[in-house]
Amino acid sequence: MRQSRTLSATEVPSKRLLLRTAQATDREGFIELLTDPEVQAYIGGPQPRSDVEQQVDARLADVTPKPGRYVIADGTTNRFLGILTLNRRSPEDGGELELGYVLRRGAWGAGFAFEAATTALRAAADELPDQPVLLVTQTANKRSLTLATRLGFRPVRTYEEYGAEQTLCTAPLSMFRT
Ligand SMILES: CC(C)(COP(=O)(O)OP(=O)(O)OC[C@H]1O[C@@H](n2cnc3c(N)ncnc32)[C@H](O)[C@@H]1OP(=O)(O)O)[C@@H](O)C(=O)NCCC(=O)NCCS
């Protein structure tokens, strides 16, 4: 049987959230994520709104399926809260699953990233064979490292990239099986 590349579901609900595909109504939320200096502090820095608008419009116009890329929405209001990715690295980079998460500043501190990540990892663990999942974060990004640890990821090594120290963390996917 051919191994799925990543989690195949296009929608995954949880107690408070819905992981879903992007919609036109997410435009302002995406623009905010890319332009907010606090959100972008450890992930490349904020971009000017004028540059980001075109990028976001192109992304929203592209309706081809994007497995492993989710908008984190409020399960009741459908409001955009952030994004979660569970993508597979290219074969040249090892081909492993890699988790990523970005929340709008106003959605920090409520456990939404933890809930979204747990939901996606559980669904992936129920669908895919056991394998390591990677997570890379700047070592200075304490919120992200705390979240990674709470999810059960363990730091394996640090290295320099993009002018900053990065921490590579890993967890076995089977740890999230329900
Ligand atoms: C990394 C990031 C997603 C973490 O967000 P977060 O809200 O701190 O993460 P969590 O979902 O784990 O929430 C934890 C907080 O919610 C609180 N919380 C409230 N209700 C909760 C619940 N039901 N369950 C868990 N935590 C809850 C926790 O006490 C904690 O609060 P604290 O930060 O005051 O200690 C966020 O800071 C972010 O988007 N940063 C910018 C993007 C980025 O750097 N991404 C990482 C790329 S590698």
The ligand as an SDF file (V2000), in Angstrom:
LIG
                    3D

 48 50  0  0  0  0  0  0  0  0999 V2000
    4.2540   29.6590   19.0630 C   0  0  0  0  0  0  0  0  0  0  0  0
    2.8110   30.0650   19.3330 C   0  0  0  0  0  0  0  0  0  0  0  0
    1.9060   29.3540   18.3330 C   0  0  0  0  0  0  0  0  0  0  0  0
    2.4600   29.6460   20.7630 C   0  0  0  0  0  0  0  0  0  0  0  0
    1.1780   30.1460   21.1030 O   0  0  0  0  0  0  0  0  0  0  0  0
    0.5930   29.9250   22.5710 P   0  0  0  0  0  0  0  0  0  0  0  0
   -0.7540   30.4890   22.6360 O   0  0  0  0  0  0  0  0  0  0  0  0
    1.6260   30.3870   23.5570 O   0  0  0  0  0  0  0  0  0  0  0  0
    0.5780   28.3300   22.6610 O   0  0  0  0  0  0  0  0  0  0  0  0
   -0.4110   27.3110   23.3480 P   0  0  0  0  0  0  0  0  0  0  0  0
   -1.5180   26.9660   22.4590 O   0  0  0  0  0  0  0  0  0  0  0  0
    0.4590   26.1950   23.8250 O   0  0  0  0  0  0  0  0  0  0  0  0
   -1.0230   28.0810   24.6030 O   0  0  0  0  0  0  0  0  0  0  0  0
   -0.3240   28.1570   25.8200 C   0  0  0  0  0  0  0  0  0  0  0  0
   -0.8950   29.2360   26.6790 C   0  0  0  0  0  0  0  0  0  0  0  0
   -2.3260   29.1250   26.7210 O   0  0  0  0  0  0  0  0  0  0  0  0
   -2.7500   28.9200   28.1000 C   0  0  0  0  0  0  0  0  0  0  0  0
   -3.9780   28.1150   28.0630 N   0  0  0  0  0  0  0  0  0  0  0  0
   -5.2200   28.5950   28.3330 C   0  0  0  0  0  0  0  0  0  0  0  0
   -6.1220   27.6670   28.1450 N   0  0  0  0  0  0  0  0  0  0  0  0
   -5.4700   26.5460   27.7610 C   0  0  0  0  0  0  0  0  0  0  0  0
   -5.8900   25.2470   27.4330 C   0  0  0  0  0  0  0  0  0  0  0  0
   -7.1740   24.8980   27.4190 N   0  0  0  0  0  0  0  0  0  0  0  0
   -4.9560   24.3450   27.0540 N   0  0  0  0  0  0  0  0  0  0  0  0
   -3.6400   24.6740   27.0330 C   0  0  0  0  0  0  0  0  0  0  0  0
   -3.1910   25.9270   27.3440 N   0  0  0  0  0  0  0  0  0  0  0  0
   -4.1050   26.8380   27.7080 C   0  0  0  0  0  0  0  0  0  0  0  0
   -1.5490   28.3260   28.7710 C   0  0  0  0  0  0  0  0  0  0  0  0
   -1.5830   28.5360   30.1580 O   0  0  0  0  0  0  0  0  0  0  0  0
   -0.4400   29.1510   28.1160 C   0  0  0  0  0  0  0  0  0  0  0  0
   -0.4890   30.4610   28.6430 O   0  0  0  0  0  0  0  0  0  0  0  0
    0.8330   31.3790   28.8600 P   0  0  0  0  0  0  0  0  0  0  0  0
    1.4110   31.6050   27.5170 O   0  0  0  0  0  0  0  0  0  0  0  0
    0.2940   32.5900   29.4960 O   0  0  0  0  0  0  0  0  0  0  0  0
    1.7530   30.5450   29.7090 O   0  0  0  0  0  0  0  0  0  0  0  0
    2.6150   31.5970   19.2040 C   0  0  0  0  0  0  0  0  0  0  0  0
    3.4300   32.2590   20.1280 O   0  0  0  0  0  0  0  0  0  0  0  0
    2.9280   32.1240   17.8060 C   0  0  0  0  0  0  0  0  0  0  0  0
    2.1070   32.0540   16.9140 O   0  0  0  0  0  0  0  0  0  0  0  0
    4.1490   32.6860   17.6280 N   0  0  0  0  0  0  0  0  0  0  0  0
    4.5200   33.2670   16.3490 C   0  0  0  0  0  0  0  0  0  0  0  0
    4.7810   32.2310   15.3000 C   0  0  0  0  0  0  0  0  0  0  0  0
    5.9170   31.3190   15.6550 C   0  0  0  0  0  0  0  0  0  0  0  0
    6.9500   31.7810   16.1400 O   0  0  0  0  0  0  0  0  0  0  0  0
    5.7140   30.0240   15.4000 N   0  0  0  0  0  0  0  0  0  0  0  0
    6.6930   29.0110   15.6800 C   0  0  0  0  0  0  0  0  0  0  0  0
    7.3600   28.6470   14.4240 C   0  0  0  0  0  0  0  0  0  0  0  0
    8.4700   27.3050   14.7030 S   0  0  0  0  0  0  0  0  0  0  0  0
  1  2  1  0
  2  3  1  0
  2  4  1  0
  2 36  1  0
  4  5  1  0
  5  6  1  0
  6  7  2  0
  6  8  1  0
  6  9  1  0
  9 10  1  0
 10 11  2  0
 10 12  1  0
 10 13  1  0
 13 14  1  0
 14 15  1  0
 15 16  1  0
 15 30  1  0
 16 17  1  0
 17 18  1  0
 17 28  1  0
 18 19  1  0
 18 27  1  0
 19 20  2  0
 20 21  1  0
 21 22  1  0
 21 27  2  0
 22 23  1  0
 22 24  2  0
 24 25  1  0
 25 26  2  0
 26 27  1  0
 28 29  1  0
 28 30  1  0
 30 31  1  0
 31 32  1  0
 32 33  2  0
 32 34  1  0
 32 35  1  0
 36 37  1  0
 36 38  1  0
 38 39  2  0
 38 40  1  0
 40 41  1  0
 41 42  1  0
 42 43  1  0
 43 44  2  0
 43 45  1  0
 45 46  1  0
 46 47  1  0
 47 48  1  0
M  END
$$$$
